[in-house]
Amino acid sequence: MKFLSLIFIISLFGCSAKGNHEYNSIVSYSKNEVIKFPDFTLEFTGTRDEKKMFPNGNSINFRFYDFKITFGSETKIVSWSSGTGDIAPLPFEAGGKKFELELSNSESLNKKLSENELVIVKK
């Protein structure tokens, strides 16, 4: 009985990555949480703000959402931003395959996404 209890506890807390998620589905994310997809893992590393200056002296502030994508032994950072208001999917590649990261709005599901929700689309 103790052995079964130990296996249960390990299965609850021993996994470092959250589930196996399918593409084209809404997934909740939080900072530093690793999320498994069939071809890679994804980790939200945080937001950052950048100020872009124009030659005429005007500026625009951009907020970027940074995600670490890991596939095999390779890691890359992808950064999504609504930029100047165009809420579009962010294309990226992992292991030679093409994907899109959707935040705020999912074009593939035709649905508005809540804060801390994303959709990964396999192309």
C-alpha positions in Angstrom: 0.0 0.0 0.0 2.8 2.4 0.8 4.3 1.7 -2.6 1.1 2.6 -4.4 0.8 5.8 -2.4 4.4 6.7 -3.3 3.7 6.1 -7.0 0.6 8.3 -6.8 2.6 11.1 -5.1 5.4 10.9 -7.7 2.9 11.0 -10.6 1.3 14.2 -9.1 4.5 16.1 -8.3 7.3 14.4 -10.2 6.5 15.7 -13.6 8.3 18.9 -14.6 6.1 19.5 -17.7 2.4 20.1 -17.9 0.5 17.4 -19.8 0.6 16.5 -23.5 -1.4 19.1 -25.3 -2.9 18.9 -28.8 -2.5 21.6 -31.4 -5.5 23.9 -32.2 -6.7 23.8 -28.6 -6.8 26.4 -25.9 -4.0 25.9 -23.3 -3.5 27.9 -20.1 0.0 29.0 -19.4 1.9 30.7 -16.6 5.4 32.0 -16.1 8.1 29.3 -16.0 5.7 26.4 -16.5 6.8 23.9 -19.2 4.0 22.8 -21.5 4.4 19.7 -23.7 3.2 19.6 -27.3 3.8 16.6 -29.6 6.8 18.1 -31.3 8.3 20.5 -28.6 7.9 22.0 -25.2 7.0 25.6 -24.6 7.8 27.8 -21.6 6.5 31.3 -21.0 9.5 33.2 -19.6 7.8 36.6 -19.1 7.0 39.9 -20.7 9.2 42.8 -21.6 8.6 46.3 -22.8 10.5 48.1 -25.6 10.2 51.7 -26.7 10.6 52.2 -30.4 11.7 55.7 -31.4 10.9 57.3 -34.7 13.1 59.9 -36.6 10.4 62.6 -35.9 10.8 62.1 -32.1 7.6 60.2 -31.6 7.7 56.8 -29.9 5.6 53.7 -29.4 5.8 51.2 -26.5 5.6 47.5 -27.4 5.0 44.7 -24.9 6.5 41.3 -25.9 5.5 37.9 -24.5 8.6 35.7 -24.6 8.4 31.9 -24.9 11.2 29.3 -24.9 10.6 26.5 -27.4 12.7 23.3 -26.9 12.8 20.5 -29.4 15.4 17.8 -29.1 18.6 19.5 -28.0 17.7 22.8 -29.5 16.1 25.8 -27.8 14.9 29.1 -29.3 13.0 32.1 -28.0 9.9 33.4 -29.8 8.4 36.7 -28.9 4.8 37.6 -29.6 3.4 41.2 -29.6 0.2 42.8 -30.6 2.6 45.6 -31.9 0.5 48.5 -33.1 -2.8 46.6 -32.5 -2.7 43.9 -35.2 -3.4 40.8 -33.1 -2.0 38.2 -35.5 -0.5 34.7 -35.0 3.3 34.5 -34.7 4.8 32.0 -37.1 7.8 29.9 -35.9 9.6 26.7 -36.7 10.7 23.9 -34.5 12.5 20.8 -35.8 11.9 21.8 -39.4 8.1 22.0 -38.9 6.0 25.2 -39.1 3.7 26.4 -36.3 1.9 29.6 -35.2 1.5 30.9 -31.7 -1.8 32.7 -31.1 -2.4 35.0 -28.1 -5.3 37.3 -27.3 -7.3 36.0 -30.3 -7.3 32.7 -32.0 -7.9 32.9 -35.8 -7.8 29.1 -36.1 -10.7 28.7 -33.5 -12.4 32.1 -34.3 -12.4 32.9 -30.6 -11.1 35.6 -28.2 -8.6 34.2 -25.8 -8.4 35.1 -22.1 -5.2 36.4 -20.5 -2.8 33.5 -20.0 -4.4 31.4 -22.7 -2.7 30.4 -26.0 -3.2 28.2 -29.0 -0.5 26.5 -31.0 -1.4 25.8 -34.7 0.6 23.3 -36.7 0.9 24.4 -40.3 
